Amino acid sequence: MTLHEKINDWKKYPNALGSESQVSVLVGELAAILKKEIPEPVKSALKTLALRGTMRDIASAIGSNTEQRNLRVPSFHEVVDSGAASCGISWTEAVAVLAQYVTECEAQLPPAENILINEIERPTNDQGGFFMPVVIIRGVKEDYGWLGNMSPHKIMYEKACWLTAEALFQALRFPLDAVNDEGMNIRELIRAQKSPMAAKMKSKKYMDNRNITPMGNEDLDNMRMVLRLKFEQIHNTPLERDLLETGDKFILEDCSKRPTVSGRFWGAQRVADGIWKGTNKLGQLLMELRTEIRNRPAVQ
């Protein structure tokens, strides 16, 4: 999905009134596509827009400015312009800032990444040979479900037990001392959840408190660490053996049923025979870990 495609996708949400929590979502989606941190002036512009309009309003206004270079402000925002002072800039100024940023970034972006996996062309492994047929991660109860973050494999981290890799990964997006309005530690609230999906939803509830940008470089480093912990800990040692038994197979997380920006970042969506659209970061990290385990010196 290109930058303009993502912004056009926001038009699906005409009734989702903007809020501060929505700003984090918008910033995260742009950062994932651009693969870099979003500058503070652009974050301020997004805040101005999200506090006073729907996602459809924002997408339409940006589109008008990038395509026609003609500032048009919906009459709704000319009337309901409260909050402009607290945000520092007006709706019109915010749209202009964001439209210019989108135009500049779009010109710098490489073509959308597709993973070609068919009988003619396969990704090559680190020895220069071709990968064997694909290992596809879908549901936890399906084949290779144990590779996914939702699998029921406990992880010990800093003397605490985490029920799943997903719970720990979500918690690491928050500072150690982050608390909610009731003074409860957010990491511990996530750790207390009984299912990985509940842990993920609890993380989303407090997204304003995060200090790690989803899908950014630090997020990737955290995922790499969590996977290492999951596979190396003594109670999970069969996982290392099972991972090695995948040989040189290409590992891919299938997000076809949830083709969101995040889904296509960590996995890939099947769009045609042998073609998957996405960056498949989870699959890449698992293959990287497999190589590390394979090259680990034998214990004498």
C-alpha positions, -999 to 999 in steps of 0.1 A, spaced: 0 0 0 14 34 -10 13 65 11 -16 80 -9 -35 46 -8 -32 46 30 -45 81 33 -74 73 9 -81 43 31 -89 68 60 -120 78 40 -137 46 52 -141 62 86 -166 91 82 -180 88 117 -148 82 137 -144 115 155 -108 125 159 -91 123 193 -57 124 209 -56 86 208 -63 86 171 -32 107 165 -10 78 177 -28 55 152 -23 80 123 13 86 132 20 49 135 5 41 101 25 68 83 57 58 101 52 22 90 48 31 53 76 57 53 98 34 75 111 64 95 100 86 125 75 113 118 88 148 125 73 168 153 58 195 131 39 168 111 27 152 144 14 186 155 -4 190 122 -20 156 126 -30 165 162 -47 196 149 -66 177 123 -75 147 145 -89 168 173 -114 186 151 -124 162 123 -131 127 111 -106 106 93 -126 111 61 -123 149 66 -85 146 70 -81 123 40 -102 145 17 -85 177 28 -50 163 22 -61 149 -12 -73 183 -23 -40 199 -14 -17 172 -29 -37 169 -61 -49 204 -68 -26 225 -45 -57 245 -37 -65 251 0 -101 242 7 -114 241 43 -148 224 50 -173 248 63 -177 226 94 -142 234 104 -146 271 98 -173 271 124 -161 244 147 -125 256 150 -121 253 188 -88 239 198 -68 257 172 -51 278 199 -41 248 220 -27 230 189 -8 260 178 -19 261 141 -52 263 123 -69 235 103 -58 252 70 -22 254 81 -21 219 94 -35 205 61 -8 225 42 20 211 63 8 175 60 0 177 23 35 190 16 51 163 37 31 136 20 40 149 -15 77 150 -6 77 116 10 58 99 -18 84 110 -43 111 94 -21 94 61 -15 105 29 -34 79 9 -53 56 -13 -31 73 -44 -19 59 -77 -31 73 -112 -22 74 -134 -52 70 -171 -43 63 -194 -72 79 -222 -91 100 -198 -112 113 -173 -87 119 -178 -50 137 -157 -24 173 -168 -19 187 -179 14 219 -166 30 240 -192 12 228 -180 -22 205 -210 -28 168 -210 -32 144 -215 -3 123 -246 -3 85 -244 -2 69 -219 22 61 -223 59 30 -202 64 19 -190 98 -18 -186 103 -39 -196 134 -23 -209 166 -40 -243 162 -29 -247 125 3 -261 113 32 -238 123 10 -219 147 38 -223 173 59 -198 153 34 -170 159 34 -146 188 0 -158 200 12 -193 207 9 -204 244 46 -205 252 56 -188 284 86 -164 286 105 -153 317 116 -117 314 132 -97 342 120 -123 368 84 -121 357 65 -148 337 47 -137 305 21 -161 292 28 -153 255 54 -135 233 26 -112 222 19 -100 258 56 -92 264 60 -76 230 30 -53 236 42 -44 271 76 -34 259 60 -5 240 55 12 273 80 27 298 86 6 330 69 32 351 39 40 328 6 41 347 -30 46 338 -54 72 354 -59 49 384 -22 47 390 -19 11 379 12 0 360 4 -6 324 30 -33 318 15 -53 347 -20 -48 334 -10 -63 301 9 -91 317 -22 -100 338 -44 -107 307 -53 -143 302 -51 -143 264 -27 -128 239 -55 -110 221 -67 -95 254 -31 -83 261 -30 -67 226 -63 -49 232 -52 -37 266 -21 -22 249 -42 -4 224 -63 11 252 -33 29 265 -16 37 232 -12 74 243 13 62 270 36 44 246 72 55 242 79 31 213 65 38 178 48 7 165 66 -8 135 96 15 141 132 4 146 129 0 184 98 -21 179 116 -44 155 145 -48 180 120 -56 207 104 -83 185 138 -98 178 146 -100 215 112 -115 224 115 -142 197 150 -151 210 137 -154 245 107 -175 234 129 -200 215 159 -202 238 144 -207 272 148 -242 286 111 -249 289 107 -241 252 138 -258 239 118 -281 215 109 -249 196 145 -244 186 146 -280 173 113 -275 154 126 -242 139 157 -259 127 136 -287 112 120 -262 88 154 -263 70 157 -236 44 120 -231 39 108 -195 35 87 -185 66 58 -161 61 30 -149 83 -3 -148 63 -23 -116 71 -48 -121 42 -77 -121 66 -65 -88 82 -47 -69 55 -40 -38 77 -8 -17 76 4 -36 107 -6 -69 91 13 -63 59 43 -50 80 47 -81 102 33 -105 75 21 -104 40 -12 -106 21 -18 -131 -7 -29 -110 -38 -24 -135 -66 -10 -169 -73 25 -169 -59 25 -132 -50 23 -118 -15 21 -81 -7 39 -71 25 73 -69 42 69 -100 63 91 -87 91 80 -115 115 90 -142 89 123 -124 83 131 -123 120 123 -160 124 145 -169 95 173 -147 110 169 -165 143 170 -199 126 204 -190 110 217 -178 144 207 -211 161 221 -232 132 255 -213 135 256 -214 173 288 -231 185 282 -265 200 285 -269 238 315 -291 246 
